[in-house]
Amino acid sequence: MGMKGKIALGAVVGVVVIGVVSANAGDKGNGPASDSGSRSGKHSSASAQHGSGGGKAQAAGKKKAAFAGDGDFQVGSDVKPGTYRTTGNTDGMCYWERAKDAKGGTDSILANDNVSGTSYVTIKATDKLFKSNGCKDWEAVDAKAKGTPAAKMAGDGGMFAVGTDIAPGTYKSTGNTDDSCYWERAKDAGHSLHSIIANNNVTGTAVVTISPGDAYFKTTGCGDWKKAA
């Protein structure tokens, strides 16, 4: 689990599809708990720890930081509700958590994640606390911001905003071993079970179609993705 490991909820072993909780217990990349239940995948599960990293988003230039990458922030006073992004995280050292109170127990967690590269997260007005450990500074995301969508992305790059960081389309990732590749199509950055449109753990070649209506695509532990011809 590592020096900064933190278990959020017990992991369930298996490949995850929509509506099914699954993860490989004990893996360094295990990820979030959520508002309505656990998330999924070897790198996104019901077990969370402080860790993961690598890659970068394709979006436009660096903005002024909204708040630091380390600390506990009270929602409404220290940090405003909204969507935020952290980029350039490496070596498995970024962990964030949305919490319903400051008690610090696992039942306080609304959603959490280990970040590989980039993470987007929407902090809700009903959240009480946002925790960030070992992350790069967070910047506010402008919902109207435009980018130059790329046709390829790092397989361990984290979260990419569809239409801003990456273009919709069919992508392929090759050379994945031992179910180490996890991908996820998401409709928002809430990181709840209901946020997931589709996801999977992959061995070998992975092919996924990212739709124009998707909000985000998450990739952890995969070979680099390239848009198919």
RASULJO-V141065 format. One record per backbone hydrogen bond with DSSP energy under -0.5 kcal/mol. CO is the residue of the C=O (numbers start at 1). NH is the residue of the N-H. E is the energy in kcal/mol with one decimal. If there is no record, write none. Layout:
co = [CO & CO]
nh = [NH & NH]
e = [E & E]
This chain:
co = [2 & 4 & 12 & 17 & 22 & 23 & 23 & 24 & 27 & 30 & 32 & 33 & 34 & 39 & 41 & 45 & 46 & 49 & 52 & 52 & 67 & 69 & 71 & 73 & 74 & 74 & 74 & 79 & 82 & 83 & 84 & 85 & 86 & 89 & 89 & 90 & 93 & 94 & 94 & 95 & 96 & 97 & 98 & 98 & 99 & 99 & 105 & 106 & 108 & 111 & 113 & 115 & 116 & 117 & 118 & 119 & 121 & 121 & 122 & 123 & 124 & 128 & 129 & 130 & 131 & 132 & 133 & 138 & 138 & 139 & 140 & 141 & 142 & 147 & 150 & 151 & 153 & 154 & 155 & 157 & 158 & 160 & 161 & 161 & 161 & 165 & 166 & 169 & 169 & 170 & 171 & 172 & 173 & 176 & 177 & 180 & 181 & 182 & 183 & 184 & 185 & 185 & 186 & 186 & 189 & 192 & 192 & 193 & 195 & 198 & 200 & 202 & 204 & 206 & 208 & 208 & 209 & 210 & 211 & 215 & 216 & 217 & 218 & 219 & 220 & 224 & 225 & 226]
nh = [5 & 50 & 23 & 20 & 41 & 14 & 25 & 27 & 30 & 49 & 39 & 112 & 37 & 22 & 44 & 39 & 9 & 51 & 93 & 94 & 138 & 135 & 132 & 130 & 77 & 78 & 79 & 76 & 123 & 141 & 121 & 139 & 119 & 54 & 117 & 93 & 95 & 51 & 115 & 133 & 113 & 131 & 110 & 111 & 128 & 129 & 108 & 109 & 100 & 98 & 96 & 117 & 118 & 89 & 159 & 86 & 84 & 123 & 124 & 82 & 127 & 75 & 99 & 73 & 97 & 71 & 95 & 66 & 67 & 85 & 142 & 143 & 145 & 149 & 167 & 227 & 225 & 157 & 222 & 118 & 219 & 217 & 164 & 165 & 166 & 150 & 163 & 171 & 210 & 228 & 208 & 226 & 206 & 204 & 180 & 182 & 202 & 220 & 200 & 218 & 197 & 198 & 215 & 216 & 122 & 195 & 196 & 196 & 187 & 185 & 183 & 181 & 176 & 173 & 171 & 210 & 211 & 169 & 214 & 162 & 186 & 160 & 184 & 158 & 182 & 174 & 153 & 172]
e = [-1.5 & -1.2 & -2.9 & -2.3 & -1.2 & -0.6 & -0.7 & -1.5 & -1.7 & -0.7 & -1.6 & -1.7 & -0.9 & -0.5 & -0.9 & -0.5 & -1.2 & -1.0 & -0.5 & -1.3 & -2.5 & -1.6 & -2.2 & -2.6 & -0.9 & -2.3 & -1.8 & -3.5 & -3.1 & -2.6 & -2.2 & -2.5 & -2.2 & -6.3 & -1.0 & -1.0 & -0.5 & -0.7 & -2.2 & -3.0 & -1.8 & -3.0 & -3.1 & -1.4 & -2.3 & -1.9 & -1.5 & -1.1 & -2.9 & -3.2 & -1.9 & -0.7 & -1.3 & -2.0 & -2.4 & -2.2 & -2.6 & -0.7 & -0.5 & -2.0 & -1.5 & -1.7 & -2.9 & -2.6 & -2.4 & -2.4 & -2.4 & -3.3 & -1.5 & -2.4 & -0.5 & -0.7 & -1.9 & -0.7 & -2.6 & -2.6 & -2.6 & -1.6 & -1.9 & -2.1 & -2.3 & -2.2 & -1.3 & -2.8 & -1.7 & -2.5 & -3.7 & -0.5 & -3.4 & -3.4 & -2.2 & -1.9 & -3.4 & -4.1 & -2.3 & -0.5 & -2.7 & -2.5 & -2.0 & -3.1 & -3.1 & -1.3 & -2.1 & -2.1 & -2.3 & -1.4 & -0.6 & -1.1 & -2.8 & -3.1 & -2.1 & -1.3 & -2.0 & -2.6 & -3.0 & -0.6 & -0.6 & -2.4 & -1.7 & -2.0 & -2.7 & -2.4 & -2.2 & -2.0 & -2.5 & -0.5 & -2.0 & -2.3]
